[in-house]
Amino acid sequence: MKFGAYIFPTDYSIAPAELGQAMEERGFESVFFTEHTHIPAGRITPYAVSEELPREYHDVLDPFVALAAVAAVTERLRLGTGVCLVVEHHPITLAKTVATLDVVSGGRVLLGVGAGWNREEMANHCTDPSRRFKLMRERIEAMKRIWTEDEASYHGEFVDFDPIWQWPKPVQRPHPPVLLGNNPRNALRRVVRYADGWMPMSVDPDTFPDRIQELNEMADEAGRGPLPVTVFDAPPAADAVAQFEEWGVDRCIFALPPAPAASVLPRLDAQARIIEQFA
């Protein structure tokens, strides 16, 4: 079992570099930073968790810049996005950003991806919310070609470019793992088709084991073998982790508050004590 933690990094929370060092010292495998480019002031899309959208959603730092700061002061900690909203990025530019971070970090990127939930936010990026999943797939497929081919091209409905040259190529081969953060029933089909792992959030314990088995069966039928499962926002409790481990989960990601070091470090210490039980 691998362990990580995620946070909304902001200008009022623990600094990314300080957090990265603290996590590496405590035995965490990975850190994940969230992403929202902005939050529309006239948002209509409801927030599923509560009536009010927390402040950190519109205050969050750019995840790739923040992860680069972590890379500069750590040696082993893996650098994840949880999640990168691919439908709000141009794939050629995003491919360069991800590859650059992978190079400067020595091959430590975990690219968690998602299509997002905030329809007004997507619309401001000229994305039709009803087509966002196909758009995300095409952009991920295009990026994989850029990362793995010397002269990459892609011709889809939303992404279309003739052969291009782009370096650097990622250190990780064939490319950084793409972890799809998606929960609906057809999420597993998407994972098998164009991702390298599944990263669901807030899983239902009554159905989750069956879904993992279904994912493995689908991956086996596609000739891809077992695909790793990461539980995002996992409960920070040893019994919950033990259950996930029994079900075949590869990684648990705990939550950290967008708060100063005085609040975050004790939380890390408590999570580290859980990690020690599974060493």
C-alpha positions as a Markdown table, in Angstrom:
| # | Residue | x | y | z |
|---|---|---|---|---|
| 1 | Met | 0.0 | 0.0 | 0.0 |
| 2 | Lys | 1.2 | 3.5 | -0.9 |
| 3 | Phe | 0.1 | 6.6 | 1.0 |
| 4 | Gly | -0.3 | 10.2 | -0.1 |
| 5 | Ala | -2.2 | 13.3 | 0.9 |
| 6 | Tyr | -3.9 | 16.1 | -1.0 |
| 7 | Ile | -4.4 | 19.7 | -0.2 |
| 8 | Phe | -5.8 | 22.9 | -1.8 |
| 9 | Pro | -2.5 | 24.9 | -1.7 |
| 10 | Thr | -3.2 | 28.6 | -1.2 |
| 11 | Asp | -1.3 | 31.7 | -0.2 |
| 12 | Tyr | -2.6 | 31.3 | 3.4 |
| 13 | Ser | -1.9 | 27.5 | 3.8 |
| 14 | Ile | 1.4 | 25.8 | 4.5 |
| 15 | Ala | 3.9 | 26.5 | 1.7 |
| 16 | Pro | 4.2 | 23.8 | -0.9 |
| 17 | Ala | 7.9 | 23.3 | -0.3 |
| 18 | Glu | 7.5 | 23.1 | 3.5 |
| 19 | Leu | 4.7 | 20.6 | 3.0 |
| 20 | Gly | 6.7 | 18.5 | 0.6 |
| 21 | Gln | 9.6 | 18.2 | 2.9 |
| 22 | Ala | 7.4 | 17.4 | 5.9 |
| 23 | Met | 5.6 | 14.6 | 3.9 |
| 24 | Glu | 8.8 | 13.1 | 2.7 |
| 25 | Glu | 10.3 | 13.1 | 6.2 |
| 26 | Arg | 7.2 | 11.2 | 7.5 |
| 27 | Gly | 7.2 | 8.5 | 4.9 |
| 28 | Phe | 4.5 | 9.6 | 2.5 |
| 29 | Glu | 4.8 | 8.4 | -1.1 |
| 30 | Ser | 3.0 | 11.2 | -2.8 |
| 31 | Val | 1.5 | 14.7 | -2.5 |
| 32 | Phe | -1.5 | 15.7 | -4.6 |
| 33 | Phe | -2.5 | 19.3 | -5.4 |
| 34 | Thr | -6.0 | 20.3 | -6.6 |
| 35 | Glu | -6.9 | 22.6 | -9.5 |
| 36 | His | -9.4 | 25.2 | -10.4 |
| 37 | Thr | -8.3 | 28.0 | -12.8 |
| 38 | His | -11.0 | 30.2 | -11.3 |
| 39 | Ile | -14.5 | 30.1 | -9.9 |
| 40 | Pro | -17.2 | 32.1 | -11.8 |
| 41 | Ala | -18.7 | 34.8 | -9.6 |
| 42 | Gly | -22.1 | 33.9 | -11.1 |
| 43 | Arg | -21.8 | 30.2 | -10.6 |
| 44 | Ile | -25.1 | 28.3 | -10.9 |
| 45 | Thr | -23.8 | 24.7 | -10.8 |
| 46 | Pro | -24.5 | 23.4 | -7.2 |
| 47 | Tyr | -21.6 | 22.2 | -5.0 |
| 48 | Ala | -22.4 | 18.6 | -4.0 |
| 49 | Val | -21.0 | 18.7 | -0.5 |
| 50 | Ser | -22.6 | 21.8 | 0.9 |
| 51 | Glu | -24.5 | 24.9 | 0.0 |
| 52 | Glu | -21.5 | 27.2 | 0.1 |
| 53 | Leu | -18.4 | 26.6 | -2.0 |
| 54 | Pro | -15.3 | 26.8 | 0.3 |
| 55 | Arg | -13.0 | 29.7 | -0.2 |
| 56 | Glu | -10.1 | 27.6 | -1.2 |
| 57 | Tyr | -11.7 | 26.6 | -4.4 |
| 58 | His | -11.1 | 30.0 | -5.9 |
| 59 | Asp | -7.9 | 30.7 | -4.0 |
| 60 | Val | -6.0 | 27.5 | -5.0 |
| 61 | Leu | -2.5 | 27.9 | -6.5 |
| 62 | Asp | -1.6 | 26.6 | -9.9 |
| 63 | Pro | -0.8 | 22.9 | -9.2 |
| 64 | Phe | 2.1 | 22.6 | -11.6 |
| 65 | Val | 4.0 | 25.6 | -10.4 |
| 66 | Ala | 3.4 | 24.6 | -6.8 |
| 67 | Leu | 4.5 | 21.0 | -7.5 |
| 68 | Ala | 7.7 | 22.3 | -9.1 |
| 69 | Ala | 8.5 | 24.0 | -5.8 |
| 70 | Val | 8.0 | 20.7 | -4.0 |
| 71 | Ala | 10.2 | 18.9 | -6.6 |
| 72 | Ala | 13.1 | 21.4 | -5.8 |
| 73 | Val | 13.3 | 20.4 | -2.1 |
| 74 | Thr | 12.5 | 16.7 | -2.2 |
| 75 | Glu | 14.1 | 13.6 | -3.7 |
| 76 | Arg | 11.5 | 10.7 | -3.5 |
| 77 | Leu | 8.1 | 12.3 | -3.0 |
| 78 | Arg | 5.8 | 11.7 | -6.0 |
| 79 | Leu | 4.1 | 14.8 | -7.4 |
| 80 | Gly | 0.4 | 14.4 | -8.2 |
| 81 | Thr | -2.5 | 16.4 | -9.5 |
| 82 | Gly | -5.8 | 15.7 | -7.8 |
| 83 | Val | -7.2 | 16.5 | -10.3 |
| 84 | Cys | -5.9 | 18.4 | -13.3 |
| 85 | Leu | -8.9 | 19.7 | -15.2 |
| 86 | Val | -7.8 | 18.6 | -18.7 |
| 87 | Val | -10.8 | 20.2 | -20.3 |
| 88 | Glu | -9.5 | 23.6 | -19.3 |
| 89 | His | -6.0 | 23.2 | -20.9 |
| 90 | His | -4.7 | 23.1 | -24.5 |
| 91 | Pro | -3.2 | 19.6 | -24.9 |
| 92 | Ile | 0.0 | 20.8 | -26.6 |
| 93 | Thr | 0.7 | 23.2 | -23.8 |
| 94 | Leu | -0.3 | 20.8 | -21.0 |
| 95 | Ala | 1.9 | 18.1 | -22.5 |
| 96 | Lys | 4.9 | 20.4 | -22.3 |
| 97 | Thr | 4.1 | 21.4 | -18.7 |
| 98 | Val | 3.7 | 17.8 | -17.5 |
| 99 | Ala | 6.8 | 16.6 | -19.3 |
| 100 | Thr | 8.9 | 19.5 | -18.0 |
| 101 | Leu | 7.8 | 18.8 | -14.4 |
| 102 | Asp | 8.6 | 15.1 | -14.9 |
| 103 | Val | 12.1 | 16.0 | -16.2 |
| 104 | Val | 12.9 | 18.5 | -13.4 |
| 105 | Ser | 11.7 | 16.1 | -10.7 |
| 106 | Gly | 13.6 | 13.1 | -12.1 |
| 107 | Gly | 10.4 | 11.2 | -13.2 |
| 108 | Arg | 8.0 | 11.7 | -10.2 |
| 109 | Val | 4.8 | 12.9 | -11.8 |
| 110 | Leu | 1.4 | 11.3 | -11.2 |
| 111 | Leu | -1.1 | 12.9 | -13.5 |
| 112 | Gly | -4.5 | 12.7 | -11.9 |
| 113 | Val | -7.1 | 13.9 | -14.4 |
| 114 | Gly | -10.8 | 14.8 | -14.4 |
| 115 | Ala | -13.4 | 16.5 | -16.5 |
| 116 | Gly | -14.7 | 18.7 | -13.7 |
| 117 | Trp | -18.1 | 19.5 | -12.3 |
| 118 | Asn | -18.4 | 23.3 | -12.5 |
| 119 | Arg | -20.2 | 24.0 | -15.7 |
| 120 | Glu | -19.7 | 27.7 | -15.7 |
| 121 | Glu | -16.0 | 27.3 | -15.1 |
| 122 | Met | -15.8 | 25.0 | -18.2 |
| 123 | Ala | -17.8 | 27.4 | -20.3 |
| 124 | Asn | -15.3 | 30.1 | -19.6 |
| 125 | His | -12.8 | 27.9 | -21.2 |
| 126 | Cys | -15.1 | 27.4 | -24.3 |
| 127 | Thr | -15.8 | 23.9 | -23.2 |
| 128 | Asp | -19.3 | 22.4 | -23.8 |
| 129 | Pro | -20.1 | 20.6 | -20.5 |
| 130 | Ser | -22.1 | 18.0 | -22.3 |
| 131 | Arg | -19.1 | 17.0 | -24.4 |
| 132 | Arg | -16.4 | 17.3 | -21.8 |
| 133 | Phe | -15.7 | 13.6 | -21.4 |
| 134 | Lys | -14.9 | 13.1 | -25.1 |
| 135 | Leu | -12.9 | 16.3 | -25.1 |
| 136 | Met | -10.9 | 15.0 | -22.1 |
| 137 | Arg | -10.3 | 11.6 | -23.8 |
| 138 | Glu | -9.0 | 13.2 | -27.0 |
| 139 | Arg | -6.7 | 15.6 | -25.2 |
| 140 | Ile | -5.2 | 12.8 | -23.1 |
| 141 | Glu | -4.7 | 10.6 | -26.2 |
| 142 | Ala | -3.1 | 13.5 | -28.0 |
| 143 | Met | -0.7 | 14.2 | -25.0 |
| 144 | Lys | 0.3 | 10.6 | -24.9 |
| 145 | Arg | 1.3 | 10.8 | -28.6 |
| 146 | Ile | 3.3 | 14.0 | -28.0 |
| 147 | Trp | 5.1 | 12.3 | -25.0 |
| 148 | Thr | 5.9 | 9.1 | -26.9 |
| 149 | Glu | 6.4 | 10.1 | -30.6 |
| 150 | Asp | 9.2 | 12.2 | -32.2 |
| 151 | Glu | 6.7 | 13.5 | -34.7 |
| 152 | Ala | 3.3 | 13.5 | -33.1 |
| 153 | Ser | -0.1 | 14.1 | -34.8 |
| 154 | Tyr | -3.7 | 13.7 | -33.7 |
| 155 | His | -6.9 | 14.1 | -35.7 |
| 156 | Gly | -10.1 | 14.0 | -33.6 |
| 157 | Glu | -13.3 | 15.9 | -33.3 |
| 158 | Phe | -12.0 | 18.4 | -30.8 |
| 159 | Val | -8.2 | 18.0 | -31.1 |
| 160 | Asp | -6.6 | 18.2 | -34.5 |
| 161 | Phe | -3.0 | 18.9 | -35.4 |
| 162 | Asp | -0.5 | 17.7 | -38.0 |
| 163 | Pro | 2.9 | 16.3 | -37.1 |
| 164 | Ile | 4.7 | 18.4 | -34.5 |
| 165 | Trp | 8.1 | 18.3 | -32.6 |
| 166 | Gln | 8.0 | 18.8 | -28.9 |
| 167 | Trp | 10.6 | 18.2 | -26.2 |
| 168 | Pro | 11.4 | 17.4 | -23.5 |
| 169 | Lys | 10.0 | 13.9 | -23.4 |
| 170 | Pro | 9.0 | 12.7 | -19.9 |
| 171 | Val | 11.6 | 10.8 | -17.9 |
| 172 | Gln | 9.0 | 8.1 | -17.1 |
| 173 | Arg | 8.4 | 5.6 | -19.9 |
| 174 | Pro | 6.2 | 5.6 | -21.8 |
| 175 | His | 4.9 | 8.6 | -19.9 |
| 176 | Pro | 3.7 | 9.7 | -16.4 |
| 177 | Pro | 0.8 | 7.5 | -15.2 |
| 178 | Val | -2.6 | 9.0 | -16.0 |
| 179 | Leu | -5.0 | 8.4 | -13.1 |
| 180 | Leu | -8.6 | 9.0 | -13.9 |
| 181 | Gly | -10.6 | 10.6 | -11.1 |
| 182 | Asn | -14.1 | 9.6 | -12.1 |
| 183 | Asn | -16.9 | 7.7 | -10.3 |
| 184 | Pro | -19.9 | 7.1 | -12.6 |
| 185 | Arg | -20.7 | 3.6 | -13.9 |
| 186 | Asn | -18.9 | 4.2 | -17.2 |
| 187 | Ala | -15.8 | 5.4 | -15.4 |
| 188 | Leu | -14.3 | 2.0 | -15.6 |
| 189 | Arg | -14.6 | 1.9 | -19.4 |
| 190 | Arg | -12.9 | 5.2 | -19.6 |
| 191 | Val | -10.0 | 4.0 | -17.4 |
| 192 | Val | -9.4 | 0.9 | -19.5 |
| 193 | Arg | -9.6 | 2.9 | -22.7 |
| 194 | Tyr | -7.2 | 5.7 | -22.1 |
| 195 | Ala | -5.9 | 5.9 | -18.4 |
| 196 | Asp | -3.3 | 4.0 | -16.4 |
| 197 | Gly | -5.2 | 3.8 | -13.2 |
| 198 | Trp | -8.5 | 4.6 | -11.4 |
| 199 | Met | -8.7 | 7.3 | -8.7 |
| 200 | Pro | -12.2 | 7.4 | -7.4 |
| 201 | Met | -13.3 | 9.7 | -4.5 |
| 202 | Ser | -15.8 | 8.9 | -1.8 |
| 203 | Val | -16.3 | 5.3 | -2.6 |
| 204 | Asp | -19.3 | 3.2 | -1.6 |
| 205 | Pro | -18.0 | 0.3 | 0.5 |
| 206 | Asp | -21.0 | -1.8 | -0.5 |
| 207 | Thr | -20.2 | -1.7 | -4.3 |
| 208 | Phe | -16.5 | -0.7 | -4.4 |
| 209 | Pro | -15.0 | -4.3 | -4.2 |
| 210 | Asp | -17.2 | -5.4 | -7.1 |
| 211 | Arg | -16.2 | -2.4 | -9.1 |
| 212 | Ile | -12.5 | -3.2 | -8.6 |
| 213 | Gln | -13.1 | -6.7 | -9.7 |
| 214 | Glu | -15.0 | -5.4 | -12.7 |
| 215 | Leu | -12.2 | -3.1 | -13.6 |
| 216 | Asn | -9.6 | -5.9 | -13.4 |
| 217 | Glu | -11.8 | -8.1 | -15.6 |
| 218 | Met | -12.3 | -5.3 | -18.2 |
| 219 | Ala | -8.6 | -4.5 | -18.2 |
| 220 | Asp | -7.7 | -8.2 | -18.6 |
| 221 | Glu | -10.1 | -8.5 | -21.6 |
| 222 | Ala | -8.4 | -5.5 | -23.2 |
| 223 | Gly | -5.0 | -7.0 | -22.7 |
| 224 | Arg | -3.9 | -4.4 | -20.2 |
| 225 | Gly | -3.7 | -6.5 | -17.1 |
| 226 | Pro | -4.6 | -5.2 | -13.6 |
| 227 | Leu | -4.8 | -1.4 | -13.4 |
| 228 | Pro | -3.9 | 0.2 | -10.1 |
| 229 | Val | -6.6 | 1.8 | -7.9 |
| 230 | Thr | -6.0 | 4.9 | -5.8 |
| 231 | Val | -8.7 | 6.0 | -3.3 |
| 232 | Phe | -8.8 | 9.8 | -3.1 |
| 233 | Asp | -9.9 | 11.3 | 0.1 |
| 234 | Ala | -9.5 | 8.0 | 2.0 |
| 235 | Pro | -10.6 | 7.9 | 5.6 |
| 236 | Pro | -7.5 | 8.3 | 7.8 |
| 237 | Ala | -8.2 | 5.2 | 9.9 |
| 238 | Ala | -6.2 | 2.0 | 10.1 |
| 239 | Asp | -9.3 | -0.2 | 9.8 |
| 240 | Ala | -10.4 | 1.5 | 6.6 |
| 241 | Val | -7.0 | 1.3 | 5.1 |
| 242 | Ala | -6.8 | -2.4 | 6.0 |
| 243 | Gln | -10.1 | -3.0 | 4.2 |
| 244 | Phe | -8.9 | -1.1 | 1.1 |
| 245 | Glu | -5.7 | -3.2 | 1.1 |
| 246 | Glu | -7.8 | -6.4 | 1.3 |
| 247 | Trp | -9.8 | -5.2 | -1.7 |
| 248 | Gly | -6.7 | -4.7 | -3.8 |
| 249 | Val | -6.3 | -0.9 | -3.5 |
| 250 | Asp | -2.8 | 0.3 | -4.5 |
| 251 | Arg | -2.8 | 3.8 | -2.9 |
| 252 | Cys | -4.7 | 5.8 | -0.3 |
| 253 | Ile | -4.8 | 9.6 | -0.4 |
| 254 | Phe | -5.7 | 11.4 | 2.8 |
| 255 | Ala | -7.0 | 14.9 | 3.1 |
| 256 | Leu | -5.2 | 17.9 | 4.5 |
| 257 | Pro | -6.8 | 21.3 | 5.4 |
| 258 | Pro | -5.8 | 24.5 | 3.5 |
| 259 | Ala | -4.3 | 25.9 | 6.6 |
| 260 | Pro | -1.0 | 27.0 | 8.1 |
| 261 | Ala | 1.8 | 24.6 | 9.1 |
| 262 | Ala | 0.6 | 24.8 | 12.8 |
| 263 | Ser | -2.6 | 23.0 | 11.8 |
| 264 | Val | -1.3 | 20.8 | 9.0 |
| 265 | Leu | 1.8 | 19.3 | 10.6 |
| 266 | Pro | -0.1 | 17.6 | 13.5 |
| 267 | Arg | -2.5 | 16.1 | 11.0 |
| 268 | Leu | 0.4 | 14.8 | 9.0 |
| 269 | Asp | 1.9 | 13.3 | 12.2 |
| 270 | Ala | -1.4 | 11.4 | 12.9 |
| 271 | Gln | -1.6 | 10.1 | 9.3 |
| 272 | Ala | 2.1 | 9.1 | 9.5 |
| 273 | Arg | 1.2 | 6.9 | 12.5 |
| 274 | Ile | -1.3 | 5.1 | 10.3 |
| 275 | Ile | 1.3 | 4.6 | 7.5 |
| 276 | Glu | 3.7 | 3.0 | 10.0 |
| 277 | Gln | 1.2 | 0.3 | 10.7 |
| 278 | Phe | 1.4 | -0.8 | 7.0 |
| 279 | Ala | 5.1 | -0.5 | 6.4 |
